[in-house]
Amino acid sequence: MIDSALKSFVQFMACYLNIPEENDAFDSLGEKLDVKNGIDFETLKSKYYTNISGSRRISKDKLDTFSGERVKSVEELMIANFLFLNGVNYEYEKPYPHGDHMYRPDFYLTDYDVWLEHFGIDKHGRAKWLSEFQEKQYLKSMHKKRAKHHLYRTKLLETYSWYNRDNILLDKLREMLEKSGVTFQPLSEQEIYHKIIKQDSSFGAEIISLITSFINLSKSRGLAANGLRKFMEDSETDDQFMNARRQLFLGFALPIIEKYNAVLSARGEIDFNDMINQAANLVQQKGAAKAYDYIIIDEYQDISAARFKLITEIRQRSGARLVCVGDDWQSIYRFTGSDILLFSDFGKFVGEHEKLFIERTYRNSQQLIDISAKFIQQNLQQLAKNPKSSKQLDCPVEFVVYDQNNAFAVLVEQIRQIVAEYGAGQQMLLLGRHSFDLDYVICQRDNKGKVIKNQLMEEVKKYNEATGALILTGFENVDIRFITVHKSKGLEADNVIVLNLKNDLYGFPNKLTDDPIISLLLSAPEACRFAEERRLFYVALTRTKNKVYLLTPENESLFTKEIKRYSNYLVQGCYGESELVNCPWCKTGRLIIRQNSQTGKSFVGCSHYPHCSQSYNNVEILSKPILCSSCRSGFLVRRRGKYGEFLGCTNYPECKQTLQLSN
């Protein structure tokens, strides 16, 4: 059973952990990159050949890649790992040996002299996710690549992003390779696992929270291992990729559940879900001990299937009326088994009912309510409400920018400003999406920038991890406390600082919580991306009586970016936000000055590099950016012609847009 579970686990991590999405599912390339940011794009082959000392130098006889092999997209990662698992030798971005210009196809199959390219086009050969000009350039480049292989008579295989729409990338890849005479020699998943885990004990750690939520939700629904497998089989669709993904997940998740239950049984213990399920079964068998008139439930938005079953059994035997109080905007405990649909679709589960709204609030200002309400209601499945407050505060949200090297100094300065404005006798909450978020700020780092746990900054006089109390030099009389956002629900403070608002797998939003496997165990899936994380961020925003300060790095959270777009009440002030120039190709990356490592020459590149490779030779575009109105992809820069100076597009000669300069 262990070997089978390891096989399923390695295959899941290699080719099924990340779900590819068609480019048309996003408004821009940048939006896709932002959503996928934080994914580990290092290939399984690279992880496997890392030596025990941790060096990323890979032996030449094993692999023609050095410094760790990282690809640029989920699709390329799936292809690379599929090839490796099936014993197909490949080189990633090997220089094409023919022609005068440098060209690096995505993959080269070394034993078969076959090249493989993945193109971002739809079923009609279009790249509609790009602007009209960008699409022409992309398709032109694609046709040039095809023509080059035709000219030099090299074999080119192609995969396309439209395969993602039907999740058939791996099936098409296998079919294509078999037709080309490629022989599969699958490697041992057990050997791969043991070698990788010996060198990297964190391999697969990103799905621990997924397994935890899966255990809680399945037990809440009363599904034992056998029932769970049948439940999943009954949920299968025509999407073979997702069906295979579920089966692989069950291949290692079910043994974990069985082991967990066996350990509880051996210890004579039960967990919380067992307690609720057993109570419901007792009521069902023996009836309720008392005849209740009313059952009153607070925080009903956190109701689970097991708890709902217990309530239903009691009501059926006592005839009690149900009174529930809750706020679906604050439903944040899905990982413990909560199912928000039991609240938001109340009538479906309990029948005839009356709904009353409590919309007067006394904690937040009306301006903060407007911001937070608009943010949470971007999820159209949340109940529409119109909360009101008599408090007024024009700038309830402030953004505070920091980088890895000055995070602690920025936090201390922000605390100093809050104390100067509100006094030392107020309470301040520091909130983190994760318990380790504070470590990134108050702990020292080694020479590689890695956090040194329990080695605090000198200005930190004391930190009590149990209570969250934080005492800083110069602020000994200020009540400062750190807790996670989950623990902050129901609490309030005079002012709130939210830490570590970065765009990452373990940022805010945490991108590992909204897995389709979890949706199968809910009453209905939530269509809104990061729905649970959105509610959690709403909770963070609304803990303050006055202001909430959002600490954001350059690689800032998707949520903070969103709030900036639609709010009129934000202070973005003195942090240089207006001076940043967006990349016109991917739309969300920032243009920054880079340096060519070979020539030393400066140029302008995108912060999303290497996933967005847009670049400009004219560094002056950052000081006075004039986006070309014709191609919407280049910038107008000074040029000289026979009639004098004029402005021309950086995309010349593809774009011939000009603008005359007056004397």
C-alpha positions in Angstrom: 0.0 0.0 0.0 2.9 2.4 0.8 4.5 1.8 -2.6 1.2 2.5 -4.3 0.6 5.6 -2.3 4.1 6.9 -3.1 3.5 6.3 -6.8 0.3 8.3 -6.7 1.9 11.1 -4.7 4.9 11.5 -7.0 2.6 11.5 -10.1 0.3 14.0 -8.5 3.1 16.4 -7.5 4.7 16.0 -10.9 1.9 16.5 -13.4 -1.4 17.1 -11.6 -0.7 19.5 -8.6 -1.1 22.6 -10.8 -4.1 22.9 -13.0 -3.4 24.6 -16.3 -5.8 27.2 -17.6 -6.4 28.5 -21.1 -5.0 32.0 -21.6 -8.5 33.2 -22.5 -9.5 32.6 -18.9 -7.6 35.7 -17.9 -7.8 39.4 -19.0 -4.1 39.6 -19.7 -0.9 37.6 -19.5 0.0 39.5 -16.4 -3.2 38.5 -14.6 -2.3 34.8 -15.4 1.2 35.4 -14.1 0.0 37.1 -11.0 -2.4 34.2 -10.2 0.2 31.6 -10.9 3.0 33.5 -9.1 4.7 31.4 -6.3 4.4 28.1 -8.1 7.7 26.1 -7.9 8.7 25.9 -11.5 11.8 23.7 -10.8 11.4 20.4 -12.7 11.3 17.0 -11.1 14.5 16.1 -13.0 16.3 19.0 -11.4 15.1 18.1 -7.9 16.1 14.4 -8.5 19.7 15.2 -9.6 20.4 17.7 -6.9 23.3 16.1 -4.9 23.0 15.5 -1.2 25.1 18.5 -0.2 22.3 20.7 -1.6 24.3 21.9 -4.6 22.3 22.8 -7.7 25.1 21.7 -10.0 23.9 18.8 -12.0 26.4 16.2 -13.3 27.1 16.6 -17.1 26.7 12.8 -17.7 23.2 12.9 -16.2 21.8 16.3 -17.3 22.9 19.1 -19.7 21.5 21.8 -17.4 23.2 23.7 -14.6 22.0 25.8 -11.6 18.7 24.0 -11.4 16.2 23.6 -14.2 13.2 26.0 -14.0 10.6 26.3 -16.7 8.3 29.3 -17.4 4.8 28.0 -17.2 2.5 25.3 -15.7 2.2 23.7 -19.1 6.0 23.5 -19.6 6.3 22.1 -16.0 3.8 19.4 -16.8 5.5 18.5 -20.1 9.0 18.3 -18.5 7.8 16.2 -15.6 5.8 13.9 -17.8 8.9 13.3 -20.0 11.1 12.7 -16.9 8.7 10.2 -15.3 8.4 8.3 -18.5 12.2 8.0 -19.0 12.3 10.3 -22.1 15.6 12.2 -22.1 15.2 15.9 -22.9 17.0 19.2 -22.8 15.1 22.4 -21.9 15.6 25.4 -24.2 18.6 23.9 -26.0 19.9 26.3 -28.6 18.7 25.4 -32.1 21.9 24.5 -34.1 20.8 25.9 -37.5 20.4 29.4 -38.8 22.0 32.8 -37.9 19.8 33.9 -35.1 19.6 32.4 -31.6 16.5 30.3 -31.1 15.7 28.1 -28.2 12.8 25.7 -28.7 11.1 24.6 -25.4 12.3 21.0 -25.4 14.7 18.8 -27.4 14.3 15.0 -27.1 17.9 13.9 -27.2 17.5 10.3 -28.2 15.1 11.0 -31.1 16.3 14.3 -32.5 12.9 15.7 -32.0 12.0 19.3 -31.0 8.9 20.3 -29.0 7.2 23.7 -28.8 4.3 24.8 -26.6 2.3 27.6 -28.3 -0.2 29.8 -26.6 -2.9 29.7 -29.2 -6.6 28.7 -29.2 -8.3 26.1 -31.4 -8.5 28.6 -34.3 -4.8 29.5 -34.2 -5.4 32.8 -32.5 -3.8 34.4 -29.5 -6.7 36.6 -28.5 -5.3 37.0 -24.9 -2.9 39.5 -26.5 -3.6 42.9 -28.1 -4.1 43.0 -31.8 -0.5 44.1 -32.4 1.0 41.7 -29.9 -1.0 38.8 -31.4 0.4 39.6 -34.9 3.9 39.6 -33.4 3.4 36.4 -31.5 1.9 34.5 -34.5 4.6 35.9 -36.8 7.3 34.5 -34.4 5.4 31.1 -34.3 5.3 30.9 -38.1 9.0 31.7 -38.3 9.8 28.9 -35.9 7.8 26.4 -38.0 9.5 27.7 -41.2 12.9 27.2 -39.7 12.2 23.6 -38.8 10.8 23.1 -42.3 13.9 24.7 -43.9 16.4 22.6 -42.0 14.3 19.4 -42.1 14.1 19.0 -38.3 11.1 17.4 -36.7 8.9 19.7 -34.6 6.1 18.6 -32.4 3.6 21.2 -31.1 1.2 21.5 -28.1 -1.2 24.3 -27.6 -2.8 26.3 -24.8 -6.3 25.4 -26.0 -5.6 21.8 -24.8 -6.0 23.3 -21.3 -9.6 24.2 -22.0 -10.4 20.5 -22.1 -7.5 19.4 -19.9 -6.1 17.1 -22.6 -2.5 18.3 -22.7 -1.0 15.1 -21.2 -3.2 12.9 -23.4 -2.3 14.8 -26.5 1.4 14.7 -25.6 1.4 11.0 -25.0 -0.4 10.3 -28.3 2.0 12.6 -30.2 5.1 11.0 -28.8 3.9 7.5 -29.4 3.2 8.3 -33.0 6.7 9.7 -33.3 8.2 6.4 -32.2 9.2 7.6 -28.7 9.5 4.7 -26.3 8.4 5.2 -22.7 10.6 3.7 -20.0 8.9 4.8 -16.7 11.1 5.5 -13.8 10.4 4.2 -10.3 8.3 6.7 -8.5 9.4 5.2 -5.2 13.1 5.8 -6.1 12.3 9.3 -7.2 10.5 10.1 -3.9 13.1 8.7 -1.6 16.0 10.5 -3.4 14.2 13.8 -3.5 12.9 13.7 0.1 16.4 12.8 1.3 17.7 16.1 -0.2 14.6 18.2 0.4 12.4 17.2 3.3 9.8 19.9 2.3 8.9 18.2 -1.0 5.1 18.1 -1.1 4.6 20.2 2.0 2.4 22.6 0.1 -0.5 20.1 0.0 -0.5 19.4 3.8 -3.2 22.0 4.3 -5.2 20.4 1.4 -5.0 17.0 3.0 -6.1 18.4 6.4 -9.1 20.2 4.9 -10.0 17.0 2.9 -9.9 14.9 6.1 -12.1 17.4 8.0 -14.6 17.9 5.2 -14.9 14.2 4.5 -15.4 13.2 8.1 -17.9 16.1 8.5 -19.9 14.5 5.7 -19.6 11.1 7.5 -17.6 9.5 4.6 -15.3 6.7 5.6 -12.6 5.6 3.2 -14.8 3.2 1.1 -17.6 5.6 1.0 -15.3 8.4 0.1 -13.9 6.6 -2.9 -17.4 5.8 -4.2 -18.4 9.4 -3.6 -15.5 10.6 -5.7 -16.2 8.1 -8.4 -19.8 9.3 -8.6 -18.4 12.8 -9.1 -16.5 12.0 -12.2 -17.1 14.0 -15.4 -15.9 13.9 -19.0 -12.8 15.7 -17.9 -10.3 12.9 -17.9 -7.5 15.1 -16.4 -9.5 16.0 -13.4 -10.7 12.5 -13.0 -7.1 11.2 -13.0 -6.2 14.0 -10.6 -8.8 12.9 -8.1 -7.9 9.3 -8.4 -4.2 10.0 -7.8 -5.0 12.2 -4.8 -7.2 9.5 -3.3 -4.3 7.1 -3.9 -2.3 8.7 -1.1 -5.0 10.6 0.8 -7.1 7.6 1.7 -4.1 5.7 3.3 -3.4 8.8 5.4 -7.1 9.0 6.5 -7.1 5.3 7.4 -3.8 5.7 9.3 -5.2 8.8 11.1 -8.3 7.0 12.2 -6.4 3.9 13.2 -4.1 5.9 15.5 -7.1 7.6 17.1 -8.7 4.2 17.7 -5.5 2.7 19.2 -5.3 5.7 21.6 -9.0 5.4 22.5 -9.5 9.0 21.2 -11.9 10.8 18.9 -11.6 14.1 17.1 -14.1 16.9 16.9 -15.8 15.6 13.8 -16.1 12.2 15.4 -17.7 13.7 18.5 -20.4 15.6 16.4 -21.1 12.5 14.2 -21.5 10.2 17.2 -23.8 12.7 18.9 -25.9 12.9 15.8 -26.1 9.1 15.6 -27.1 8.9 19.3 -29.9 11.4 18.8 -31.0 9.4 15.7 -31.1 6.1 17.7 -32.3 7.2 21.1 -34.0 10.6 20.5 -33.3 14.0 22.2 -33.0 14.0 25.9 -35.1 17.1 26.2 -38.0 18.7 24.2 -36.5 22.0 23.0 -38.6 24.9 21.9 -35.8 26.8 20.3 -32.3 26.1 19.1 -30.2 29.3 18.9 -26.9 29.2 17.0 -24.4 32.0 16.9 -21.6 32.2 14.2 -23.8 30.1 11.9 -21.6 30.9 8.9 -19.2 28.4 10.3 -21.7 25.5 10.3 -20.4 22.1 9.0 -22.3 19.2 7.4 -21.8 17.2 10.6 -23.1 19.9 12.9 -26.0 20.6 10.6 -26.9 16.9 10.8 -26.8 17.0 14.6 -29.1 20.1 14.6 -31.5 18.4 12.1 -31.8 15.3 14.2 -32.6 17.3 17.3 -35.2 19.4 15.5 -36.9 16.4 13.9 -37.4 14.9 17.3 -38.3 18.0 19.3 -40.0 20.2 16.8 -37.7 23.1 17.9 -37.6 26.3 15.9 -34.2 27.4 14.6 -32.7 30.9 15.2 -29.4 31.4 13.5 -27.1 34.4 13.6 -24.1 34.8 11.4 -22.4 36.7 8.6 -21.5 34.8 5.4 -18.9 37.5 4.6 -16.9 36.1 7.6 -17.1 32.4 6.8 -13.4 31.5 7.1 -13.2 28.0 8.6 -13.6 25.7 5.7 -10.4 23.9 6.7 -12.2 22.7 9.8 -15.2 21.4 7.8 -17.4 24.5 7.4 -19.7 24.7 4.4 -20.8 28.3 3.6 -23.6 27.1 1.4 -25.5 25.8 4.5 -25.7 29.5 5.5 -26.0 31.4 2.2 -28.6 29.0 0.8 -30.4 28.6 4.1 -33.9 28.0 2.7 -32.7 25.0 0.6 -31.7 23.1 3.7 -34.2 24.2 6.4 -37.3 25.2 4.4 -39.6 28.1 5.1 -37.8 30.9 7.1 -37.6 34.6 7.7 -34.4 36.6 7.1 -33.5 39.7 9.1 -30.5 42.0 8.5 -28.5 43.7 11.2 -26.7 46.3 9.0 -25.8 49.0 11.6 -22.1 48.7 12.7 -20.2 50.7 15.3 -16.6 49.6 14.8 -15.6 50.7 11.3 -16.0 54.0 9.5 -18.4 54.3 6.7 -15.5 54.8 4.3 -13.8 51.5 5.4 -17.2 49.7 5.2 -17.6 51.0 1.6 -14.2 49.6 0.6 -14.5 46.3 2.4 -18.1 45.7 1.2 -17.2 46.3 -2.4 -14.2 44.0 -2.0 -16.1 41.1 -0.5 -19.1 41.4 -2.9 -16.8 40.9 -5.9 -17.8 37.3 -5.1 -21.3 37.3 -6.4 -22.3 34.3 -4.3 -22.0 36.3 -1.1 -25.3 37.7 0.2 -25.8 41.3 -0.8 -25.8 43.6 2.3 -25.6 47.4 2.9 -23.9 48.0 6.2 -24.0 51.5 7.7 -22.0 53.4 10.3 -22.1 56.9 11.7 -18.3 57.0 12.0 -16.5 59.0 9.3 -12.8 58.7 8.4 -11.6 59.8 4.9 -8.5 57.6 4.7 -9.1 54.4 6.5 -6.6 52.3 4.5 -3.0 53.1 4.1 -0.4 51.2 2.0 3.1 50.9 3.4 5.7 49.6 1.0 8.8 47.7 2.2 11.4 45.3 0.9 13.1 42.3 2.5 16.0 44.4 3.8 13.9 47.1 5.6 10.7 45.3 6.6 11.4 45.7 10.3 12.4 49.3 10.1 9.3 50.1 8.1 7.1 48.4 10.7 8.7 50.3 13.6 8.3 53.6 11.7 4.7 52.9 11.1 4.1 52.0 14.7 5.8 55.3 15.7 3.5 57.3 13.3 0.4 55.5 14.8 1.5 56.3 18.3 2.2 59.9 17.4 -1.4 60.3 15.9 -3.4 58.2 18.4 -1.3 58.1 21.5 0.4 55.3 23.4 -2.6 54.1 25.3 -4.3 52.4 22.4 -4.2 48.8 21.3 -2.5 47.8 18.1 -3.0 44.4 16.3 -0.5 43.0 13.9 -2.3 40.5 11.7 -0.7 37.7 9.5 -2.3 35.3 7.1 0.0 32.7 8.6 1.6 32.3 12.1 5.1 32.6 10.5 4.4 36.0 8.9 5.8 37.8 11.9 9.1 35.9 11.6 9.7 37.6 8.2 9.6 41.0 10.0 11.1 40.6 13.5 13.7 37.8 12.9 17.2 38.3 11.6 18.3 36.9 8.3 21.5 35.1 7.2 23.7 36.3 4.4 21.4 34.5 1.9 18.3 36.4 3.2 16.8 33.4 4.9 15.0 33.9 8.2 16.8 32.7 11.3 14.0 31.4 13.5 14.1 32.6 17.1 17.0 35.1 16.4 15.1 38.4 16.9 16.1 41.9 15.9 17.9 43.8 18.7 14.9 46.2 19.1 12.6 43.3 20.0 12.8 43.2 23.8 10.3 40.4 24.1 7.9 38.3 22.0 5.4 35.9 23.8 4.4 33.4 21.1 1.6 32.1 23.3 -0.2 35.4 23.8 1.2 37.3 20.7 2.4 40.2 23.0 5.2 42.1 21.3 7.4 44.6 23.2 9.6 46.9 21.2 12.3 49.3 22.4 10.8 52.7 22.7 7.2 51.4 22.7 7.2 49.5 26.0 3.9 51.0 27.1 2.1 50.3 23.8 -0.2 47.3 23.7 1.1 45.5 20.5 -0.1 42.0 19.8 0.4 39.7 16.8 -2.2 37.0 15.9 -3.3 35.3 12.7 -6.4 36.6 10.9 -8.3 33.4 11.7 -7.8 34.0 15.4 -8.7 37.7 15.1 -12.3 37.0 14.1 -14.6 38.6 16.7 -11.8 40.9 18.0 -11.1 44.6 17.4 -8.3 47.1 18.0 -7.8 50.8 17.7 -5.5 50.3 14.7 -4.5 47.2 12.7 -1.3 46.5 10.6 -1.5 43.5 8.2 1.9 42.0 7.5 3.5 40.2 4.6 1.0 41.0 1.9 2.9 39.4 -0.9 1.9 37.5 -4.0 3.0 34.0 -3.4 1.7 30.5 -2.7 2.0 31.3 1.0 1.0 35.0 0.6 -2.3 36.6 1.0 -4.3 35.1 -0.6 -2.8 31.7 0.2 -3.2 30.0 -3.2 -3.3 26.5 -2.0 -6.7 26.6 -0.2 -9.1 26.7 -3.2 -8.5 23.3 -4.7 -11.3 21.7 -6.8 -10.9 18.5 -4.8 -12.2 20.4 -1.8 -15.1 21.8 -3.8 -16.4 18.3 -4.3 -17.0 17.9 -0.6 -19.0 21.2 -0.3 -22.7 21.6 -0.9 -21.8 23.4 -4.1 -18.5 24.8 -5.5 -17.6 28.5 -5.3 -17.0 30.0 -8.7 -15.0 33.0 -7.4 -11.3 32.5 -7.4 -9.8 32.5 -3.8 -13.3 32.9 -2.3 -12.4 31.7 1.2 -9.2 33.9 1.2 -11.3 36.9 0.1 -13.5 36.5 3.1 -10.4 36.1 5.3 -9.0 39.4 3.9 -12.3 41.1 4.6 -12.0 40.0 8.2 -8.5 41.5 8.4 -9.7 44.8 7.0 -12.5 45.1 9.4 -10.8 44.5 12.8 -9.9 48.2 13.2 -11.8 51.0 14.9 -9.7 53.5 13.0 -7.2 52.6 10.3 -5.8 49.5 8.7 -2.2 49.7 7.4 -1.3 47.2 4.7 2.4 46.3 4.5 3.1 45.4 0.9 6.4 44.4 -0.8 7.1 45.1 -4.5 5.6 41.7 -5.3 2.3 42.7 -3.7 -0.8 40.8 -3.0 -3.5 40.3 -5.6 -6.0 41.7 -3.1 -4.1 44.9 -2.4 -3.8 45.5 -6.1 -7.5 45.0 -6.5 -8.4 47.5 -3.7 -6.2 50.1 -5.3 -8.1 49.8 -8.6 -11.6 50.6 -7.3 -11.3 52.6 -4.1 -11.5 56.4 -3.7 -10.4 56.4 -0.1 -6.9 55.1 -0.1 -3.6 56.8 0.8 -0.9 55.7 -1.7 1.0 58.9 -1.1 4.7 59.0 -0.7 5.7 55.5 -1.7 6.4 56.2 -5.4 3.5 54.2 -6.7 2.7 56.7 -9.4 6.2 56.6 -10.8 6.1 52.9 -11.7 5.4 52.0 -15.3 3.4 48.9 -16.2 4.6 46.5 -18.9 2.3 47.0 -21.9 2.8 43.4 -23.0 1.7 41.5 -19.8 -0.2 44.5 -18.3 0.6 43.9 -14.6 4.4 43.6 -14.5 6.5 46.7 -13.7 9.2 48.0 -16.1 12.5 48.2 -14.4 16.1 48.9 -15.5 18.2 45.7 -16.0 21.7 45.1 -17.2 22.9 42.7 -19.9 25.3 40.4 -18.1 27.5 40.0 -21.2 27.7 43.6 -22.6 27.0 45.5 -19.4 24.5 47.6 -21.3 21.4 48.8 -19.4 17.9 48.1 -20.8 14.4 48.1 -19.6 12.8 44.8 -18.7 9.6 43.5 -17.1 9.5 42.5 -13.4 7.7 39.3 -14.5 10.8 38.1 -16.3 11.4 35.3 -17.4 7.7 34.6 -17.7 7.3 37.9 -19.6 10.4 38.7 -21.7 9.4 42.1 -23.0 12.3 44.5 -23.1 13.3 48.0 -24.5 16.7 49.4 -25.2 15.6 53.0 -24.5 15.9 53.4 -20.7 14.5 57.0 -21.0 11.0 55.6 -21.4 10.9 55.2 -17.6 11.3 58.9 -16.9 8.7 60.1 -19.5 6.7 57.1 -20.7 4.5 57.8 -23.8 2.6 54.7 -24.8 2.2 54.3 -28.5 -1.4 54.9 -29.4 -1.2 52.7 -32.4 0.3 49.4 -31.3 -0.3 49.9 -27.5 2.8 47.8 -27.0 5.7 50.2 -27.6 6.7 53.6 -26.3 7.4 56.8 -28.3 11.0 57.9 -28.1 13.1 60.7 -29.7 14.4 59.8 -33.1 16.1 61.9 -35.8 15.2 61.9 -39.5 16.1 64.0 -42.5 13.6 66.6 -41.4 14.8 66.8 -37.9 13.7 65.2 -34.5 10.4 63.4 -34.0 8.9 60.8 -31.8 8.8 57.2 -33.1 7.7 53.9 -31.7 10.1 51.5 -30.1 8.5 48.7 -32.1 9.6 50.2 -35.5 9.7 48.9 -38.2 6.7 46.7 -37.2 4.9 49.8 -35.9 5.5 53.1 -37.9 3.6 55.4 -35.6 5.3 58.9 -35.3 4.6 62.2 -33.6 6.1 65.4 -34.8 7.9 67.6 -32.2 7.3 71.4 -32.3 10.4 73.7 -32.3 
